[in-house]
Amino acid sequence: MTMDVPDALPRRPSARSGRFSWRPSTVWHLVGPMIGVIVCGVAAVWLYLPDAMQAAALDAAFRSNIEVAEQIKITRGYYTQNVVAKATASGALTPSAHHVGDPGAIPLPATFVQDISALLARKDTTLSLVSPYPWPHRADREMDPFQRQAWDAFQADPQAVISRTELRGGRRVLRVAVPDRMTTEACVACHNSDLHSPRVGWQLGDVRAVMEVTRVIEPYLAAAEGRSRTILFAIAGIAVVVIIVMMAIATVVARSVRGKQEVDQHVLFLAHHDAMTGALNRSRFVSLLRERTVQSPKAPRTPDIALLYVDVDRFKEVNDRFGHATGDMLIEAVVARLRTLLRHDDLIGRVGGDEFVIARLREVDEPRALQLGGAIVAELERPFLLANHTVNVSASVGVRVGTGPIEDLLRAADIALYRAKSSGRNQAVLFSKDMQDELAIRRDLETTIRDSSLYNRFDLYFQPIHDGADRRLHGFEALLRLPLPGGGFVPPSECIRIAEEIGTIGAIGAWVLNQACLAAARWPDHLSVSVNLSALQFAPSPAGDGLIVDIVRSALATSGLSPHRLALEITETVLMEKTDDVIGQLHGLKALGVTLVLDDFGTGYSSLSYLWKLPFERVKIDRSFVAALNEQSQSAAQIIATILALSHSLGMRVTGEGVENEEQARFLANLHCDQLQGFLFGRAMPQTELAGYMLEWFIAEHLADHLSLSAESPVAAIA
């Protein structure tokens, strides 16, 4: 069953989980109601505005009709008092309903109103004056129901105004009726004294008729409807534009938020997983394993877990032979095969370039765990077909079953893995009691290394490097030593390996660089110092020690050492992950003016590619080839000669390492090896012995110059 690692992982609560978090849905939850409000507002305006505009048009027409009626009343009153009254008093003119064609007659006030109505009719306005008490010449004017309603209303309230809209001839009209009252004594006297008056006993203020102003309002309503449509379409257009803009902004914001979430999720994934394989990284593997192994209060005992430490044998050879791309594909294929052997609740983590750790949490015992280890060995032993290459590797597996601190269980599995590799590889080894002492020693070493790193308890020793031609002293290689309480030193290779595993190599490496530069700054100017760099010093340090370029720059600045006097020795392990970042750091070191040296040259298939692709100035022949000269190995001699010829053709200097006797020194010198280093010239020594060693060789060199001795004279002189 394939383990679904990413989906199975519970997400650890973030320190920011208590704060408001933007999500794409949050954006739409905000914008959606706003768009809804806009749509509802536009709909409400669409429903309300036409009626409101029509009501406003009707109100304007209503007020206009009333104003016409009032103006007619004022005009009639003025006509009655200033025209009719004077004409009657003078006897010059006679008021008459039939004044047309009679030069001695003027219109009666009511007739005058009728004449004005005829003029208003041209403007779609009609003026009517009707009464239940018509004069004889108006007897044919009968009141319609609206006018009768108005008359009745005026009897109850002489100040009332009655209105109604009607449809006449397909056009809408507004009828407004107002009371026509006796407003002057002249009117009262005229109506009471005229023999033709239909009624006598009129008093001032009586309602004598209904004055109605009727106006065609179709143009007013049509104009109102047109304005309302214009306003509605304008509002709707603006609303549509606003909604489109809001949706566009919301879409952009939602995509931005979604993109940020995807980036955050990817960053979180990378923080917990190996980017290449998707397996857990070491820190997440350990933390998740702790979470899943917390003992339940009801459990009688903590259940056992099985940890399997897996190492891919000969992975470096695959990298060197087929290239890093094929090596990456191999790692991915290895993880894919491992997952086919795992249960859904098993954990798998990548803890090194070619190292993995597997945890099984249920149905665990030693036989079944060892059986799983054997299955892993068998599965990885099958050939891999990668990029048209058939790749054969094997696996070594260390198995630990038990309970206890996770780190202790991992160390035990690592020790079992070391036993599997040292016993021939391609096998699974179960941690046993006889490995317990080894585990205890490992713990003590870790504690010692951590304390020594914290309190600077390391020592720095120096091994001399001499010129290959004349044996003059060229400089020293700085070598780290960790004293043991009972005397002696921790083996340097073991010390470095453990420091890399427990994460203190960055601080230790920085200390070595600083101390080596400070020591070399006190030497004669022609002597240089070489410092070895670990592969992990090229990776960002969790402790924040800084990049290697910054550390070297700081060491040079603090000591005052000239950059050309510092050589940095780099092994191929630095270049196994030959990323752009590592290459950039190498060029950054070169830009400082220091010398870059490819250490242990000739031990890997990829060394030749490093020679011309990267900024190395010097190579060191691996000591294994020099040691083979003692066995009269023709192959070793040919390899050394080839390395020297190739390096010199590329303009690089060569250092022969591990020179222990004169035969080796002469052989290398005859091939024009530039520098020699080994026990023949001296073992690594503390700083307190450097002055005597330098003085001894400087005297020998001085004697050689004066006595014109051969290139071997310094050795002979000292002897």
PAROKOL-863893 format. One record per residue (C-alpha): residue in three letters; x, y, z. Coordinates in steps of 0.001 Angstrom, whole numbers, padded with zeros to 6 digits, always signed. Each point is the difference from the previous one (the first is absolute). Example, Ala and Ser with C-alpha at 12.3 -4.5 7.8 and 13.67 -1.06 7.14 Angstrom:
// residues 2
ala+012300-004500+007800/ser+001370+003440-000660/
END
This chain:
// residues 719
met+000000+000000+000000/thr+001319+003423-000898/met+000134+002439+002874/asp-001686+003337-000692/val+002457+002118+001919/pro-001132+003569-000743/asp-003714-000662+000639/ala+000634-002056+003090/leu+001880+002722+001790/pro-001923+002049+002589/arg+000686+003687-000380/arg+001807+001526+002921/pro-001812+003106+001365/ser+001725+003166-001084/ala+000985+002783+002352/arg-002250+002201-002101/ser-003031-002285+000202/gly-001762+002401+002361/arg+000069+002834-002493/phe-002412+000705-002824/ser+001016-001922-003103/trp-000885+001085-003512/arg-001345-002723-002225/pro-001516+000122-003514/ser-003402-000816+001527/thr+000439+002896+002433/val+000367+002435-002898/trp-003186-001256-001633/his-001807-000004+003353/leu+000760+003733+000178/val-000594+000888-003635/gly-003068-002216-000473/pro-002231+001852+002514/met+001212+003337-001370/ile-001017-001039-003532/gly-003305-001258+001410/val-000635+003356+001655/ile+000760+001800-003271/val-002309-002302-001979/cys-002800+000356+002556/gly+000482+003776+000038/val-000199+000198-003792/ala-003086-002248+000011/ala-001640+002177+002654/val+000751+003151-001985/trp-001281-001716-003156/leu-003290-000764+001741/tyr-000347+003307+001834/leu+001330+002642-002394/pro-002588-000236-002842/asp-002895+000379+002448/ala+001833+002760+001834/met+000684+001879-003223/gln-003636-000374-001088/ala-001178+001156+003417/ala+002313+003011-000250/ala-001366+000783-003495/leu-003560-000295+001259/asp+000787+002208+002967/ala+001519+002620-002300/ala-003057-000124-002274/phe-002282+000166+003046/arg+001720+003115+001313/ser+000003+001514-003477/asn-003784-000526-000319/ile-000603+001589+003369/glu+002217+002921-000978/val-002001+000451-003235/ala-003258-000023+001967/glu+001348+002550+002469/gln+001255+002237-002811/ile-003441-000195-001692/lys-001659+001001+003259/ile+002350+002947+000438/thr-000459+001070-003620/arg-003800-000322+000250/gly-000073+001949+003226/tyr+002052+002767-001491/tyr-002215-000003-003093/thr-003179+000146+002085/gln+001113+002881+002240/asn+001936+002131-002469/val-001751-000633-003277/val-003559-001258+000518/ala-000736+002183+003006/lys+001228+003205-001703/ala-001767-000837-003248/thr-003247-000608+001848/ala+000337+003176+002089/ser+000671+002147-003049/gly-002691-001639-002112/ala+002368+000096-002931/leu+000239-003775-000383/thr-002314-002783+000980/pro+001238-003386+001332/ser-001491-002761-002107/ala+000415-003720-000639/his-000459+000818-003690/his+002554+002715-000351/val+001516-001309-003188/gly-000967+002323-002847/asp-001575+002583+002360/pro+002253+003091+000241/gly-001888+001224+003035/ala+000398-003185+002004/ile+002743-001514+001983/pro+000163-003655+001200/leu-001438-000918+003321/pro+002614-001234+002486/ala-001137-003604-000558/thr+000091+000523-003752/phe+003425+001571+000373/val+001137-003230+001720/gln-001518-002046-002814/asp+001913+002031-002584/ile+003264-000590+001885/ser-000771-003743+000046/ala-000243+000063-003784/leu+003479+001508-000163/leu+001429-002558+002456/ala-001413-002855-002051/arg+002727+000649-002542/lys+002484-001143+002667/asp-001890-003193+000855/thr-001546+001704+003023/thr-003748+000338+000605/leu-001686+002337+002480/ser-003540-000820+001105/leu-002350+001917+002306/val-003118-002014+000979/ser-002603+000353+002738/pro-003218-001601+001186/tyr-001456+003508-000460/pro+000719+000785-003628/trp-000880+003278-001607/pro-002485-000280-002842/his+002671+000315-002656/arg+001902-002866+001669/ala-002926-002244+000730/asp+001352-002668-002363/arg+003073-000511+002161/glu-000627-002959+002223/met+002364-001178+002689/asp+001645-003377-000585/pro+000643-002396+002904/phe+003472+001434+000673/gln-001319+003540+000129/arg-002944-001100+002178/gln+002472-001711+002368/ala+002021+003202+000107/trp-003098+002130+000660/asp-001017-002216+002900/ala+003521+000165+001398/phe+000069+003789-000246/gln-003219+000254+001973/ala+001685-001823+002837/asp+003369+001719-000395/pro+000165+003202-002056/gln+003835-000309-000081/ala+000068-003502-001519/val+001704-000894-003265/ile-001154-003069-001942/ser+002056-001715-002741/arg-000137-003060-002195/thr+001815-001431-003032/glu-001962-001399-002926/leu+000602-001409-003443/arg-001555+002030-002771/gly+000475-000850-003640/gly+002984-002185+000840/arg+001671+002809+001957/arg+000297+000412+003750/val-001447+003197+001500/leu+000074+001499+003475/arg-003200+001610+001284/val+000348+002395+002908/ala-003107+001609+001543/val+000124+003009+002347/pro-002915+001915+001595/asp-001116+003210-001711/arg-001139+002233+002878/met-001592+003384+000410/thr+003063+002073+000698/thr-001265+003580-000391/glu-003091+002033+000938/ala-000426+000887-003667/cys-000415-003679-000884/val-002505-000545+002799/ala-002012+003115-001028/cys+000040-000982-003680/his-001223-003539+000630/asn-002702+001078+002458/ser-001313+002908-002144/asp+000069-001483-003491/leu-003417-001078-001129/his+001489-003046-001811/ser+001887-001239+003069/pro-001018-003594+000785/arg+000303+000688+003677/val-000232+002917+002396/gly+001330+000377+003504/trp+003607-000445-000890/gln+002487+000940+002689/leu+003661+000837-000029/gly+002070-003254+000009/asp-002700-002249-001393/val+001072-002596-002563/arg-001849+000935-003141/ala+001608-002484-002447/val+002646-002615-000637/met+002987+001294-001922/glu+001764-002851-001742/val+003336+000100-001796/thr+000608-003042-002202/arg+003401-000519-001563/val+001383-002655-002292/ile+002893-001476+001999/glu+001151-002609-002529/pro+003101+002059-000987/tyr+000892+000511+003671/leu-000307-003720+000786/ala+001839-001014-003185/ala+002825+002403+000845/ala+000069-001366+003552/glu+000109-003560-001288/gly+002831+000916-002401/arg+001991+001669+002765/ser-000596-002948+002298/arg+001194-002426-002692/thr+003095+002131-000586/ile+000737+000149+003700/leu-000674-003726+000437/phe+002251-001000-002876/ala+002709+002327+001290/ile-000248-001446+003506/ala-000120-003552-001366/gly+003008+000701-002243/ile+001991+001460+002870/ala-001036-002931+002204/val+001072-002512-002661/val+003365+001759-000375/val+000450+000087+003793/ile-000942-003674+000282/ile+002372-000956-002818/val+002806+002017+001619/met-000741-001540+003407/met-000066-003513-001476/ala+003230+000679-001883/ile+001662+001321+003166/ala-001408-002904+002012/thr+001273-002466-002610/val+003469+001558+000019/val+000074+000102+003804/ala-001335-003561+000246/arg+002641-001230-002447/ser+002669+001893+001914/val-001204-001465+003282/arg-000246-003460-001572/gly+003482+000404-001447/lys+001366+001085+003377/gln-001722-002952+001653/glu+001522-002359-002548/val+003417+001540+000613/asp-000521-000244+003785/gln-001117-003610-000332/his+002992-000761-002223/val+002353+001689+002455/leu-001624-001967+002838/phe+000352-003184-002039/leu+003670+000726-000687/ala+000526+000777+003690/his-001241-003504+000863/his+000933-002053-003057/asp+002794-000795-002381/ala-000731+001986-003152/met+001220-002727-002364/thr-001787-003071+001382/gly-002792+001369+002174/ala+001308-002029+002940/leu+000103+001643+003416/asn+003156+001834+000963/arg+001804-000986+003174/ser-001481+002630+002317/arg-003571-000644-001147/phe+000524-003756+000127/val+001152+000197+003608/ser-002732+002432+001103/leu-002761-002008-001702/leu+001352-003232+001440/arg-000082+001566+003476/glu-003615+001072-000516/arg-001065-003468-001084/thr+001836-001829+002767/val-001419+001990+002920/gln-001218-002606+002475/ser-003719-000086+000706/pro-000880+000277+003726/lys-001995-003246-000344/ala+002871-001903-001643/pro+001800-002412+002379/arg+003348+000665-001683/thr+001505+001998-002827/pro-000215-002122-003169/asp+003151-000919-001875/ile+000843+001726-003259/ala+002259-001231-002778/leu+002535+002348-001568/leu+001828-001025-003150/tyr+002980+002061-001127/val+000541-000558-003757/asp+003136+000952-001932/val+000328-000375-003789/asp+003339-001710-000654/arg+002207+001315-002814/phe-002189+003047-000541/lys+003065+002213-000474/glu+001189-002254-002786/val-003339+000452-001787/asn+000317+003765+000386/asp+003544-000012-001302/arg-000619-002365-002883/phe-003400+001117-001309/gly-000252+003555+001339/his-002053+001742+002659/ala-003211-000057-002032/thr+000054-003797-000054/gly+000938-000007+003658/asp-003066+002107+000778/met-002199-002360-001999/leu+001460-002926+001931/ile-000887+001620+003338/glu-003566+000602-001182/ala-000283-003578-001240/val+001381-001340+003293/val-002641+001907+001994/ala-002725-001213-002364/arg+001078-003621+000555/leu+000255+000460+003751/arg-003560+001322+000108/thr-001291-003160-001672/leu+001215-001896+003070/leu-001579+002310+002565/arg-003381+000192+001671/his-002134+003111-000180/asp+000945+001028+003551/asp+003754-000652-000328/leu+002324+003002-000155/ile+002884+000519-002405/gly+002583+002775+000166/arg+003064+000976-001983/val+002781+000803+002449/gly+002972+000186-002360/gly+000947+000016-003654/asp-000529-003772-000309/glu-001258-000836+003493/phe-003599-000594+001058/val-001720-000959+003216/ile-003277-001913+000309/ala-002219-000263+003067/arg-002610-002715+000540/leu-002311+000615+002941/arg-002282-003042+000314/glu+000314-003786-000070/val+003684+000406+000737/asp+002520-002587+001125/glu+003595-000758-000902/pro-000644-002895-002440/arg-002540+001953-002008/ala+002158+003145+000031/leu+002999-002012-001209/gln-002243-001581-002642/leu-000939+003492-001229/gly+003696+000893-000090/gly+000686-003076-002121/ala-002852+000930-002338/ile+001541+003464-000415/val+003381-001523-000840/ala-001582-002336-002557/glu-002119+002750-001558/leu+002882+002412-000457/glu+002241-002744-001342/arg-002165-000260-003124/pro+001419+002049-002918/phe-001274+003533-000624/leu-000597+001200-003558/leu+000744+003727+000079/ala+000378+002214-003093/asn+000886-003005-002175/his+002577-001121+002566/thr-000236-003217+001973/val+001142+000867+003503/asn+000807-002614+002616/val+000305+000911+003647/ser-000548-001709+003306/ala-001163+001086+003421/ser+001268-000311+003546/val-002646+000155+002738/gly+000374+000544+003727/val-003000-001131+002077/arg-000954+001026+003524/val-003141-001151+001818/gly-000896+001377+003395/thr-001151+003004+001997/gly+001713+003053+001375/pro+001178+003388-001202/ile-000318+000284-003763/glu+003552+001305-000422/asp+001386-003000+001893/leu-001958-002396-002190/leu+001266+001770-003111/arg+003592-000202+001237/ala-000438-003708+000663/ala-001384-000558-003506/asp+002904+002035-001401/ile+002484-002149+001905/ala-001689-003131-001355/leu+000268+001535-003484/tyr+003711+000638+000557/arg+000407-003658+000991/ala-001869-001071-003163/lys+002268+002104-002209/ser+003194-001050+001744/ser-001046-003664-000280/gly-000225+000024-003774/arg-003110+002062-000782/asn-003136-001255-001804/gln-001554-001286+003206/ala-002249+000928+002923/val+001471-000101+003494/leu-002007+000091+003217/phe+001335+002095+002853/ser+001187-002302+002764/lys+001230+000311+003560/asp+003631-000238-000996/met-000443+003264-001892/gln-001098+001777+003183/asp+003531+000931+000975/glu+000497+001451-003454/leu-003178+002053+000502/ala+001227+001243+003387/ile+003347+000973-001496/arg-001849+001811-002768/arg-002059+001943+002576/asp+003127+000955+001931/leu+001695+001139-003193/glu-002993+002126-000958/thr+000004+001641+003426/thr+003749+000578-000169/ile-000226+001538-003472/arg-002908+002243+000974/asp+001785+001211+003138/ser+003265+000503-001848/ser-001768+001999-002677/leu-001697+002131+002633/tyr+003121+000609+002103/asn+002680-000155-002741/arg+001768-003049+001410/phe+001362-001092-003355/asp+003684+000139-000920/leu+001415+000997-003347/tyr+002963-001981-001347/phe+002025+000802-003097/gln+001641-002380-002483/pro+002750+001470-002217/ile-000244+000243-003789/his+003275+000252-001975/asp+000957+000945-003524/gly+000426-003050-002201/ala+003077+001300-001849/asp+002265+001433+002700/arg-001757-001229+003175/arg-000373+003543+001329/leu-002747+000529+002569/his-003133+001243-001770/gly-002537+000095+002823/phe-002152-002142+002276/glu-003350-001753-000064/ala-002168+000761+003060/leu-001446-003187+001514/leu-002666-000192+002709/arg+000729-002031+003110/leu-002327-000770+002908/pro+001880-001102+003135/leu-001483-002806+002092/pro-000077+000358+003819/gly+002152-003127+000402/gly+002519+001049-002623/gly+000145-000375-003745/phe-002407+001419-002538/val-003363-000851-001477/pro+000660-001387-003504/pro-000330+003050-002278/ser-002245-001716-002569/glu-002394-001154+002728/cys+000046+003401+001676/ile-000910+001755-003255/arg-002688-002554-000873/ile-001745+000345+003347/ala+000311+003795-000064/glu-001728-000014-003382/glu-002777-002262+001271/ile-000741+002016+003157/gly+000174+003358-001759/thr+003089+001551+001627/ile+002273-000135-003043/gly-000826+003602-000952/ala+001200+001454+003280/ile+003034-002323+000105/gly+000951+000839-003584/ala-000231+003736+000682/trp+002213-000423+003068/val+002607-001932-002021/leu+000048+002677-002702/asn+000437+002813+002501/gln+002724-001759+001985/ala+001892-001122-003116/cys-000030+003527-001458/leu+001106+001534+003316/ala+002880-002500+000237/ala+001122+000458-003639/ala-000070+003789+000349/arg+002959-000360+002425/trp+002060-002117-002413/pro+002424+001293-002640/asp-001846+001461-002967/his+000993-002741-002450/leu-001677-002759+002035/ser-003645-000924-000596/val-002617-001944+001952/ser-002472-002575-001308/val-003399-000614+001639/asn-002415-002829-000786/leu-003661+000874-000577/ser-002923-002303+000695/ala-002823-000395-002487/leu-002489+001224+002614/gln+001841+003319+000296/phe-001375+000836-003454/ala-003596-000433+001167/pro-001935+002670+001962/ser+000542-000707+003686/pro-003036-000380+002322/ala+002148+001655+002663/gly+000341+003072-002184/asp+003805-000240-000333/gly-000185+001591-003443/leu+001182-001035-003444/ile+003530-001290-000452/val+000985+003026-002109/asp-000909+002341+002860/ile+001790-002183+002554/val+003218-000058-002056/arg-000201+003741-000650/ser-000412+000634+003748/ala+002942-002293+000900/leu+002270+001804-002470/ala-001087+003420+001241/thr+000395-000911+003675/ser+003457-001554-000417/gly+001368+002366-002638/leu+001202-003000-002035/ser+000457+000625-003721/pro-002580-002041-001953/his+002633-001593-002286/arg+001571-001655+003069/leu-003210-001935+000780/ala-000826-003237-001850/leu-003387-001683+000447/glu-000063-003759-000587/ile-003331-001345-001272/thr-000880-003654-000419/glu-002353-001425-002598/thr-002747-000376+002609/val-000465+003754-000263/leu-000670-000443-003703/met-002363-002969+000189/glu-002873+002474+000237/lys+001503+002267-002649/thr-002699+002631+000148/asp+000247+003492-001392/asp+000220+001254+003571/val+003115-002092+000789/ile+001638+001013-003268/gly-000816+003617+000751/gln+001620-000288+003427/leu+003138-001514-001517/his+000279+002925-002394/gly-000635+002329+002935/leu+002932-001560+001874/lys+002152+000317-003095/ala-000946+003680-000241/leu+001400+000523+003521/gly+003456-000954-001333/val+000397-003310+001848/thr+001266-003194-001660/leu-002497-002826-000596/val+001383-003544+000209/leu-001804-003185-001120/asp+000880-002486+002724/asp+000322-003805-000339/phe+000175+000285-003780/gly-000330-003214-001984/thr-002414-001846+002306/gly-003148+000735-002019/tyr-001172-000233-003589/ser-001145+003623+000039/ser+003304+001604+000989/leu+000983+000830-003574/ser-003176+001996-000573/tyr+000727+002083+003104/leu+003471+000910-001242/trp-001072+002185-002901/lys-003517+000986+001053/leu+000823+001470+003408/pro+002616+002576+001115/phe+002586-002366+001528/glu+003690+001009-000104/arg+001509-003044+001634/val-000793-003709+000421/lys+001184-002487+002623/ile+000741-003539-001090/asp-001735-002391+002356/arg+002365-001717+002429/ser-001226-003435-001104/phe+001788+000384-003352/val+003236+001152+001670/ala-000171-002891+002487/ala-000407-002451-002902/leu+003452+001012-001262/asn+001470-002066+002865/glu-001584-003061-001584/gln+001699+000739-003338/ser-003467+000570-001479/gln+000357+000884-003646/ser-003633+001085-000179/ala+000442+002465+002868/ala+003109+001452-001630/gln-001813+000431-003304/ile-003011+001637+001718/ile+002289+002419+001863/ala+001869+000870-003193/thr-003310+000579-001807/ile-001360+002223+002766/leu+003163+002098+000008/ala+000071+000371-003790/leu-003693+000866-000187/ser+000130+002501+002864/his+003091+001751-001350/ser-001603+000224-003449/leu-002885+001854+001644/gly+002394+002344+001814/met-000569-001538+003433/arg+002537-000858+002676/val+000018-003464+001578/thr+000656-001116+003566/gly+000990-003583+000728/glu-001509-001101+003318/gly+001148-002863+002248/val+003700+000123-000898/glu+001721-002235+002554/asn+003399-000885-001549/glu+002671+001274-002368/glu-000989-002357-002807/gln-003480+001501-000116/ala+001376+003531+000207/arg+002500-000600-002826/phe-002640-001596-002200/leu-002342+002981+000418/ala+002813+002512-000441/asn+001125-001683-003215/leu-003556+000493-001314/his+000213+003687+001001/cys-002489-000245+002840/asp-000192+003560+001352/gln-000425-000701+003727/leu+000513-002921+002349/gln-001651-000791+003312/gly+000374-002954+002332/phe+001819-001603+002913/leu+003327+000235-001866/phe-000014+003723+000757/gly-001823-000092+003297/arg-003138-001018+001778/ala-002689+002461+001021/met+001324+002114+002895/pro-001450+002536+002444/gln+000645+003707-000461/thr+002625-000050+002751/glu+002283-002134-002189/leu-000392+001996-003202/ala+002672+002589+000783/gly+002676-002676+000531/tyr-001014-001847-003156/met+000100+003177-002083/leu+003385+000984+001427/glu+001441-003446-000719/trp-001114+000080-003624/phe+000963+003603-000571/ile+003551-000818+001196/ala+000088-003014-002306/glu-001219+002073-002919/his+002602+002699+000747/leu+002770-002598+000058/ala-001312-001499-003243/asp+000138+003398-001682/his+003588+000635+001107/leu+001290-003506-000658/ser-001867-000331-003315/leu-001431-003300+001135/ser-002433-002019-002074/ala-003777+000125+000350/glu+000288-002612+002763/ser+002642+001972+001938/pro-002309+001333+002717/val-000800-003519+001076/ala+003664-000978-000169/ala+001037+003118+001915/ile-002471-000712+002775/ala+001029-003622+000131/
END
